[in-house]
Each structure stands twice: as C-alpha cells, then as structure tokens.
C-alpha cells in the first residue's frame, strides 16, 4: 500500500500532471494541497475515470485540499473541528483498506509569512488547534497518517541554507517546537526512518534557478502512528514531477507500507 502527498499549486493547471503521475505511480491514496479551486470545479469525473474516489474542500483562488483514494472513503471532516477558520486547509477521511481502516488527515499548513506578524500568530494558533485535533483522532484510530505541506523545515538538514535562514519563516524555534509536539503524540516522520540522500528537499523556489541549484526545503511530510510505523517499508521524495514544464514548486512524497 502506498500513500502520497503533493502540493500541486493549482489543480486546474496541474491536473494533467497529476493524472500522468497517478498512471505511472498508482498509489492507494494521495493528499493534494493548494487546489486553488472551488468544489464545483473539482475534477471528480476525471479522477473517477482514473480509478480514484475523491473528497475535496476547496476555496476560490487560495488554499484547498483533497484526498484521492482507490479505497472507499468515509467519515469525512473538513477543517479543524472547533477552530473558526475561513480558510480551507484540512480534510480527513477513513480509508477502508484490506489491512483495516486507516485514518488519513491531509493539511495545507499556514505559511505564517514572518515571525512577529499577524499571519505568524495565526499559524501558531492553527498549529495548536491541529495538535489537539490530531491527539483526539489518534485516540480513536490506531492506524493514523498525517500528510501535507507543513510549511516547516523540522531540522537544519531540511534547509539548503540553515545558517542564512535561521529564525526566518519555516525555520523558527516556534514552528519546529510545534512539529516536535506532533511527534510527541506518538507520530514518526516516515522519511527520517530511512537513510536518505543528503540535501533531500520537497520544495524549490521558482526564482533564481532554485530547483536547478537544489536550493530547496523539506517542508512536505508524512507522519505515521506506531501501528503504521511498524508497517512502513519505505518513504521517498519523487523529484521527477518538478522537472515537468510548468511544474508545481513542490514535488510528491511517497510512503510505502507492507
């Protein structure tokens, strides 16, 4: 079984790339972020033709998340319960797989802009609400997976310039503390379970030849509960889609389960 995450930075632009990637990489489930379209424009029919059930939580121009799955989806929750949030940032669903139900939460985490701003304060509030919700979800679902664009580089090795970017957005102590708090709930960063190439990133700026020079960040993550960790066989970043014409600035991260 394979589960992946991909910030597509506009599904209307990137749908052909998503369909081509799914054809070459028939994962069981895929969390998408930054759809940048409303639910009425979501390509349910095209994805169904490709063999995927889909649930979406869209928003015009900004944000938006979806879960695609080869397995039936149920108990769908859009946005963090109890958090008054106008932005479409999370969607959760239970996948009924042959190995039992897997609870999948997909999030497009707040960027935060810069420390000391209102947007950074919103990010801190949002991350705390997410933490509390994930804790409640994990209590109900032993097989639990959290995927998405976290907008956090958890360690210095997840940044192309940890010294120059120290204390800037994605690199702050506050953001990394929230990431660690998620791990403290009993989650594991699946990518770091395995030996990985140095300078492994999932996002590169469009500007200044960011991808060509590998000036990137690892900010797209897959966190797994202990029950899923025991089944985890591999986790990798697929750089290939970042080489496409008109690519997203992010590329998929793929989890493989036994």
C-alpha positions, 0 to 999 in steps of 0.5 A, a space after each residue: 500500500 502506498 500513500 502520497 502527498 503533493 502540493 500541486 499549486 493549482 489543480 486546474 493547471 496541474 491536473 494533467 500532471 497529476 493524472 500522468 503521475 497517478 498512471 505511472 505511480 498508482 498509489 492507494 491514496 494521495 493528499 493534494 494541497 493548494 487546489 486553488 479551486 472551488 468544489 464545483 470545479 473539482 475534477 471528480 469525473 476525471 479522477 473517477 475515470 482514473 480509478 480514484 474516489 475523491 473528497 475535496 474542500 476547496 476555496 476560490 483562488 487560495 488554499 484547498 485540499 483533497 484526498 484521492 483514494 482507490 479505497 472507499 472513503 468515509 467519515 469525512 471532516 473538513 477543517 479543524 473541528 472547533 477552530 473558526 477558520 475561513 480558510 480551507 486547509 484540512 480534510 480527513 477521511 477513513 480509508 477502508 483498506 484490506 489491512 483495516 481502516 486507516 485514518 488519513 488527515 491531509 493539511 495545507 499548513 499556514 505559511 505564517 509569512 514572518 515571525 512577529 506578524 499577524 499571519 505568524 500568530 495565526 499559524 501558531 494558533 492553527 498549529 495548536 488547534 491541529 495538535 489537539 485535533 490530531 491527539 483526539 483522532 489518534 485516540 480513536 484510530 490506531 492506524 493514523 497518517 498525517 500528510 501535507 505541506 507543513 510549511 516547516 523545515 523540522 531540522 537544519 538538514 531540511 534547509 539548503 541554507 540553515 545558517 542564512 535562514 535561521 529564525 526566518 519563516 519555516 525555520 523558527 524555534 516556534 514552528 519546529 517546537 510545534 512539529 516536535 509536539 506532533 511527534 510527541 503524540 506518538 507520530 514518526 516522520 516516515 522519511 527520517 526512518 530511512 537513510 536518505 540522500 543528503 540535501 533531500 528537499 520537497 520544495 524549490 523556489 521558482 526564482 533564481 534557478 532554485 530547483 536547478 541549484 537544489 536550493 530547496 526545503 523539506 517542508 512536505 511530510 508524512 507522519 505515521 502512528 506506531 501501528 503504521 510505523 511498524 508497517 512502513 517499508 519505505 518513504 521517498 521524495 519523487 523529484 521527477 514531477 518538478 522537472 515537468 514544464 510548468 511544474 508545481 514548486 513542490 514535488 510528491 512524497 511517497 510512503 510505502 507500507 507492507 
